[in-house]
Amino acid sequence: MRTPEQQHLLEQLQHVAAGLGQTLAPFCEVVLHDLLDPEHTVLAIHNNQSGRAAGDAATELGLARIADPAYAQVVANYPNRFPDGRPAKSTSIGIRDSSGRYIASLCLNVDVGQFRAVEAMLGQFVRTDGAPVAETLEPVGTDAIRRHIEQFAARHGTTAHALKGEERRALLRELKEAGLTDVRRAMETVATQLGVSRATVYNDAR
């Protein structure tokens, strides 16, 4: 017998599963399991890839959660396979009630086979062969500017786009001392890396 709280959680999770199913269609199967009914755990299934149906029994992972309240609440990106052999990447999220008991799990199973085919095509498309002379279409020093910005942001425990005004001004002082602001299109490169306008960079450099 479910408590009113457990029933409410399961009803709300059905909406979550439906929303995820619509957002991640058609490559991601979304399955909601009712762990209070081990013999018929599948409560809802969207973008069905595995051939299961509502009322089917729990998987091994579901049974492990039912048996062990201390089982990991989130098991993410583990390798899996659909019944027809297609490779999958799965994530299982356990849902507890206020007493700490697992009452449900929300599982995402992504068909990675099609993505691997696309990955192979993209890999072929972007592959380059060796050239007799090293060539770049960017101004000399651009890579040095980028590296300096990345290192500066790392020292401050943040990302380049998240640097605040005072930090940007300190960065510009460092770049100037290193002679990197004299590189052709330096300010444009800095602006791109920081995600700000060139006008902002020029103001910070004053």
C-alpha positions as CSV (number, residue, x, y, z in Angstrom):
1,M,0.0,0.0,0.0
2,R,1.4,3.4,-1.0
3,T,1.3,6.4,1.3
4,P,-0.3,9.6,-0.1
5,E,3.2,11.1,-0.3
6,Q,4.5,8.2,-2.3
7,Q,1.5,8.3,-4.7
8,H,2.0,12.0,-5.2
9,L,5.7,11.6,-6.0
10,L,4.9,8.8,-8.5
11,E,2.3,11.0,-10.2
12,Q,4.6,13.9,-10.5
13,L,7.4,11.7,-11.8
14,Q,5.1,10.6,-14.6
15,H,5.0,14.2,-15.8
16,V,8.8,14.5,-15.5
17,A,9.3,11.3,-17.6
18,A,6.8,12.5,-20.2
19,G,8.6,15.9,-20.5
20,L,12.0,14.2,-20.8
21,G,10.7,11.8,-23.4
22,Q,9.4,14.6,-25.6
23,T,12.6,16.6,-25.2
24,L,15.0,13.8,-25.9
25,A,13.1,12.0,-28.6
26,P,13.8,9.9,-30.6
27,F,17.1,8.7,-29.5
28,C,16.6,8.4,-25.7
29,E,14.3,5.9,-24.1
30,V,12.9,7.3,-20.8
31,V,11.6,4.7,-18.3
32,L,9.9,5.4,-15.0
33,H,10.0,2.4,-12.5
34,D,7.7,2.0,-9.5
35,L,10.0,0.3,-7.1
36,L,7.1,-0.4,-4.7
37,D,5.9,-3.1,-7.1
38,P,9.0,-5.2,-8.0
39,E,7.1,-7.6,-10.2
40,H,5.6,-4.8,-12.4
41,T,8.0,-1.9,-12.0
42,V,7.7,-0.3,-15.4
43,L,5.2,2.5,-14.8
44,A,5.7,4.5,-18.0
45,I,8.0,4.2,-21.0
46,H,8.7,6.9,-23.7
47,N,10.6,6.5,-27.0
48,N,10.5,2.8,-26.5
49,Q,13.8,1.3,-27.7
50,S,13.9,-1.9,-25.6
51,G,10.6,-3.4,-26.4
52,R,9.4,-3.3,-22.8
53,A,5.9,-2.3,-21.8
54,A,4.2,-0.8,-18.7
55,G,3.8,-3.6,-16.1
56,D,7.1,-5.3,-16.9
57,A,9.4,-6.4,-14.1
58,A,12.4,-4.6,-12.7
59,T,15.9,-4.7,-14.2
60,E,18.9,-6.0,-12.2
61,L,19.7,-2.4,-11.2
62,G,16.2,-1.8,-10.0
63,L,16.2,-4.9,-7.9
64,A,19.6,-3.9,-6.4
65,R,18.0,-0.6,-5.3
66,I,15.0,-2.3,-3.8
67,A,17.3,-4.6,-1.9
68,D,19.8,-2.0,-0.7
69,P,18.6,1.4,0.6
70,A,22.2,2.6,0.6
71,Y,22.5,1.9,-3.2
72,A,23.9,4.9,-5.1
73,Q,21.1,7.4,-5.9
74,V,22.6,8.4,-9.3
75,V,24.4,5.9,-11.6
76,A,25.3,7.9,-14.7
77,N,26.6,7.1,-18.2
78,Y,27.1,3.4,-17.8
79,P,27.4,1.1,-20.8
80,N,24.3,-0.9,-21.7
81,R,22.7,-2.8,-24.6
82,F,19.2,-3.0,-26.0
83,P,17.8,-6.5,-26.5
84,D,18.7,-6.4,-30.2
85,G,22.3,-5.7,-29.4
86,R,22.5,-2.0,-30.1
87,P,24.9,-0.2,-27.8
88,A,23.4,2.2,-25.2
89,K,24.5,4.7,-22.6
90,S,22.3,4.7,-19.5
91,T,21.7,6.8,-16.5
92,S,19.5,5.7,-13.5
93,I,18.3,8.1,-10.9
94,G,16.7,6.7,-7.7
95,I,13.9,8.6,-6.1
96,R,13.4,8.4,-2.3
97,D,10.4,9.4,-0.2
98,S,10.8,11.5,3.0
99,S,11.6,8.4,5.0
100,G,14.6,7.6,2.7
101,R,13.1,4.6,1.0
102,Y,13.5,4.1,-2.7
103,I,10.1,4.3,-4.3
104,A,11.0,4.9,-7.9
105,S,13.7,5.2,-10.5
106,L,14.0,7.3,-13.6
107,C,16.1,5.8,-16.3
108,L,17.5,7.2,-19.5
109,N,18.8,4.9,-22.2
110,V,20.4,6.6,-25.2
111,D,20.9,4.7,-28.5
112,V,24.6,5.6,-29.1
113,G,24.9,3.5,-32.3
114,Q,23.6,6.2,-34.5
115,F,25.7,8.8,-32.9
116,R,28.8,6.7,-33.4
117,A,28.1,6.5,-37.1
118,V,27.8,10.3,-37.2
119,E,31.0,10.6,-35.1
120,A,32.8,8.4,-37.7
121,M,31.6,10.6,-40.6
122,L,32.6,13.8,-38.8
123,G,36.0,12.3,-37.9
124,Q,36.6,11.5,-41.6
125,F,35.4,15.0,-42.6
126,V,37.7,16.9,-40.2
127,R,40.7,14.7,-40.6
128,T,43.8,16.4,-42.0
129,D,46.9,15.1,-43.5
130,G,50.5,16.2,-42.9
131,A,51.7,19.3,-44.8
132,P,55.3,20.0,-45.9
133,V,55.1,23.4,-44.1
134,A,53.3,24.1,-40.8
135,E,50.6,26.7,-41.5
136,T,48.1,28.7,-39.5
137,L,45.6,31.3,-40.7
138,E,45.7,33.1,-37.3
139,P,48.0,35.9,-36.5
140,V,51.3,34.9,-34.7
141,G,50.8,35.0,-31.0
142,T,47.1,34.2,-30.9
143,D,47.6,30.8,-29.3
144,A,49.9,32.4,-26.7
145,I,47.1,34.9,-25.8
146,R,44.6,32.1,-25.5
147,R,46.8,30.0,-23.3
148,H,47.6,33.0,-21.1
149,I,43.9,33.7,-20.7
150,E,43.1,30.1,-19.9
151,Q,45.9,29.9,-17.3
152,F,44.8,33.2,-15.7
153,A,41.2,32.0,-15.4
154,A,42.4,28.7,-13.9
155,R,44.5,30.5,-11.3
156,H,41.3,32.4,-10.3
157,G,39.2,29.2,-10.2
158,T,36.8,30.3,-12.9
159,T,36.4,30.4,-16.7
160,A,37.4,33.1,-19.1
161,H,33.8,34.1,-19.7
162,A,33.1,34.4,-16.0
163,L,36.0,36.9,-15.3
164,K,34.7,40.0,-13.6
165,G,35.8,43.6,-14.4
166,E,38.7,43.8,-11.9
167,E,40.0,40.4,-13.0
168,R,39.8,41.4,-16.7
169,R,41.8,44.5,-16.0
170,A,44.4,42.4,-14.1
171,L,44.5,40.0,-17.1
172,L,45.1,42.9,-19.5
173,R,47.9,44.2,-17.4
174,E,49.6,40.7,-17.5
175,L,49.1,40.5,-21.3
176,K,50.6,43.9,-21.7
177,E,53.6,43.0,-19.6
178,A,54.1,39.9,-21.6
179,G,54.1,41.9,-24.8
180,L,51.0,40.1,-26.1
181,T,48.8,43.1,-26.5
182,D,51.2,44.1,-29.4
183,V,50.1,41.0,-31.4
184,R,48.0,41.8,-34.4
185,R,44.3,41.7,-33.6
186,A,45.2,41.0,-30.0
187,M,42.2,42.9,-28.6
188,E,39.8,41.0,-30.9
189,T,41.3,37.7,-29.7
190,V,40.9,38.7,-26.1
191,A,37.3,39.9,-26.6
192,T,36.4,36.6,-28.3
193,Q,38.0,34.5,-25.5
194,L,36.3,36.5,-22.8
195,G,33.0,36.7,-24.5
196,V,32.8,40.5,-24.3
197,S,32.9,43.3,-26.8
198,R,36.1,44.9,-28.1
199,A,35.0,48.2,-26.6
200,T,34.9,46.5,-23.2
201,V,38.4,45.1,-23.7
202,Y,39.8,48.5,-24.7
203,N,38.1,50.1,-21.6
204,D,39.7,47.4,-19.4
205,A,43.1,48.0,-20.9
206,R,43.1,51.7,-20.0
